[in-house]
Structure formats: C-alpha cells, structure tokens
C-alpha cells in the first residue's frame, strides 16, 4: 500500500489511483532545487526575524503567498511533471488554489488527521476536487516531521470520523530524500508529523483545484501587481485569468 519513489509518470499515476499519493524523484535540476530551497529558507528566516512569521503547534511555521516572495516559486507551481499528474487527478483547466511552505520545527506537534476537501459537504463525488504537491526541501524522515498518511483512505470519500476514533487511525510516514515530490489526492487522510529532532524540516505545498472550485487564495486581490504583470500565459491560466468553459466571463463569451 506504499507508493514507489519513481521518475516514471505512468507508475506515479498508478500509485495515485491506488494509494492516493505518489512519490516523484526530483523533477528539476540540482541548481534549480538549490535556488528554490535557498529562497524559501531566506524568506522564512526573514519573517521570523521581523516578527511577521506565522508560528503554530509548538514550533511549526507557515510561509504564505509564496508567489509574492520570489520568482523561484512562480516556476515551481508550473512544473511540467506535476502538472501532468494534476491533470490526471483534476481534469483539464485545473487551477492553482494556493502555494505556501510548511516548516515542521523542533518540538512541533502533529497536525490533526484530515483530508483537504473540508469545504465540500458530504457525500463527496467519486473523484478528487482538489490535490496537493509537497516539495521536500530536506530529507523527510519519521523523526523530523515527515507527512503522515493513511494509504488508500481517498477511496473512502469522506473525512475521518473523530467520534469513532478515526482521528487516531494508524498512519505511515512518507520518507524520501530532499528534492522528492509527493503528489496526493485531496481526499487522502494525512497530517504533519511531529519533529523530534533538533533541526527544522522544510516543504512547499502547491495546492490545486478543479476549474470550477473556488481557490483557497484570492490571487486577484492578493497578488502583487508586478507578479501579475510578468506572468506568462501558463501561469495566468493557473491563476484563473482564463475562462473555464462559460465560467469566469467578464463580458460574455469570447
């Protein structure tokens, strides 16, 4: 029931369907990866230093709105390999819903077990409405807060039932080397693990949705003008600047 670390997209797609997640070997060059990781560490450190950091659960940190914080993140949300798998899950015309970093700090406690479709009332359709990709900027281990999940839980099509004790359902850590990418179905039960080491664990979460689902981040009001102005057509489509069939019109059909 565990996904295989692979560079083969077909294998990854099979793992996504069967297990609810897949693991990709680093799809970008070593130089591009180091630039991405370095930029995230700089931004996270600056936010802690200036007091604007979002800290929670004992030592964890989130860095929100990454598109406003470096061109490296603009490239990252458009990675072709991840885009292919997202289309497999979400269909044509899918959107970027949000992009932020999740840093499991030393002493950070686990997040509650959940699926990412909390906004959707049951019964859920038999397919994902949203999906996520976790870019592992450090080695992910059971000790440093690797994402924990319940393989196959996406096929249940619902949130964990906490009253029945499913919030404590046995999870497995997703362990992989730095540079790996986990793509996972929005219905999959998962959580941030506890970091029992002395070093933070860094990851970037690029979250996508079907073209008719409201995005988590409102890019039209929250994106810096210079970022929107330089966005290439591919990024503009992901942000929602194009119609999705008859949705998103400004003055009728083109």
Residue pairs with C-beta under 8 A, 6 or more apart in sequence:
1 19
1 151
1 152
2 19
2 151
2 172
3 12
3 15
3 19
3 21
3 22
3 23
3 151
3 174
3 182
4 11
4 15
4 23
5 23
5 24
5 25
5 176
5 180
6 12
6 15
6 22
6 23
6 24
6 25
7 24
7 25
7 27
9 81
9 84
9 85
11 22
12 22
12 23
12 24
12 85
12 183
13 22
13 85
13 88
15 21
15 22
15 23
16 22
16 85
16 88
16 89
16 183
16 184
16 185
18 152
19 151
19 152
20 149
20 151
20 152
20 153
20 154
20 155
20 184
20 185
20 187
20 188
21 149
21 151
21 174
21 182
21 183
21 184
21 185
21 188
22 85
22 182
22 183
22 184
23 174
23 176
23 180
23 181
23 182
24 81
24 82
24 85
24 180
24 181
24 182
24 183
25 179
25 180
26 33
26 178
26 179
26 180
26 181
27 79
27 80
27 81
27 82
27 181
28 36
28 79
28 179
32 72
32 75
33 178
33 179
35 72
36 72
36 73
36 75
36 76
36 135
36 137
36 204
37 137
37 178
37 202
39 69
39 70
39 72
39 73
40 63
40 66
40 70
40 72
40 101
40 137
40 202
40 204
41 137
41 202
43 63
43 66
43 69
43 70
43 101
44 53
44 61
44 63
44 101
44 103
44 202
47 53
47 54
47 61
47 63
48 55
48 61
53 61
53 63
54 61
54 62
54 63
54 64
55 61
56 62
57 108
57 109
57 110
57 111
57 192
58 105
58 107
58 108
58 109
59 104
59 105
59 106
59 107
59 108
59 195
60 102
60 103
60 104
60 105
60 108
60 109
60 145
60 192
60 195
61 101
61 103
61 105
61 200
62 100
62 101
62 102
62 103
63 69
63 100
63 101
63 103
64 98
64 100
64 217
65 99
65 100
65 217
65 222
66 73
66 76
66 99
66 100
66 101
66 204
67 73
67 74
67 77
67 99
67 219
67 223
67 227
68 222
68 223
68 224
68 227
73 99
73 204
74 227
74 231
74 235
76 99
76 135
76 204
76 206
77 96
77 99
77 206
77 235
77 238
78 234
78 235
78 238
79 181
81 181
82 133
82 181
82 183
82 206
85 183
86 94
86 131
86 133
86 183
86 208
87 94
89 127
89 128
89 131
89 183
89 185
90 128
90 129
90 130
90 131
90 208
90 209
90 210
90 211
91 210
91 211
92 211
93 210
93 211
93 237
93 242
93 244
93 245
94 208
94 209
94 210
94 211
94 238
95 208
95 209
95 210
95 211
95 213
95 215
95 238
95 239
95 240
95 244
96 206
96 207
96 208
96 215
96 219
96 238
96 239
97 130
97 207
97 208
97 209
97 213
97 215
97 216
97 217
98 205
98 207
98 215
98 216
98 217
99 204
99 205
99 206
99 207
99 217
100 204
100 205
101 202
101 203
101 204
101 205
102 134
102 192
102 203
102 204
102 205
103 200
103 201
103 202
103 203
104 144
104 145
104 192
104 193
104 194
104 195
104 200
104 201
104 203
105 195
105 200
106 195
106 196
106 197
106 198
106 199
106 200
107 195
108 145
108 192
108 194
108 195
109 194
110 148
110 191
110 192
110 193
110 194
111 191
111 192
112 167
112 191
113 150
113 160
113 166
113 167
113 168
113 169
113 171
113 189
113 190
113 191
114 159
114 160
114 189
114 190
114 191
115 153
115 154
115 158
115 159
115 160
115 186
115 187
115 188
115 189
115 190
116 130
116 131
116 132
116 186
116 187
116 188
116 207
117 124
117 128
117 129
117 130
117 159
117 186
117 187
118 159
119 214
120 129
122 157
122 158
122 159
123 157
123 158
124 157
124 158
124 187
125 157
126 157
128 154
128 185
128 186
128 187
129 186
129 209
129 210
129 213
130 186
130 207
130 208
130 209
130 210
130 213
131 183
131 184
131 185
131 186
131 207
131 208
131 209
132 183
132 184
132 186
132 205
132 206
132 207
132 208
133 181
133 182
133 183
133 184
133 205
133 206
133 207
133 208
134 147
134 174
134 181
134 182
134 184
134 203
134 204
134 205
135 181
135 203
135 204
135 205
135 206
136 176
136 177
136 178
136 179
136 180
136 181
136 182
136 203
137 178
137 202
137 203
137 204
138 144
138 178
138 199
138 200
138 201
138 202
138 203
139 175
139 176
139 177
139 178
140 146
140 147
140 173
140 174
140 175
140 176
140 180
140 201
140 203
141 173
141 175
141 197
142 173
142 175
142 193
143 195
143 196
143 197
144 193
144 195
144 196
144 197
144 199
144 201
145 192
145 193
145 194
145 195
145 201
146 173
146 174
146 175
146 193
146 201
147 173
147 174
147 182
147 190
147 191
147 192
147 193
147 203
148 171
148 172
148 173
148 174
148 190
148 191
148 192
148 193
149 171
149 172
149 174
149 184
149 188
149 189
149 190
149 191
150 169
150 170
150 171
150 172
150 188
150 189
150 190
151 172
153 160
153 169
153 187
153 188
153 189
154 185
154 186
154 187
154 188
154 189
155 187
156 187
157 187
158 187
159 189
160 166
160 167
160 169
160 189
169 189
171 189
171 190
171 191
173 193
174 182
176 182
184 190
195 201
207 216
208 238
209 215
209 216
211 244
211 245
211 247
212 244
212 247
215 240
219 228
219 239
219 240
220 240
223 239
228 239
231 239
231 241
236 242
240 248
242 248
243 249
243 253
243 254
246 253
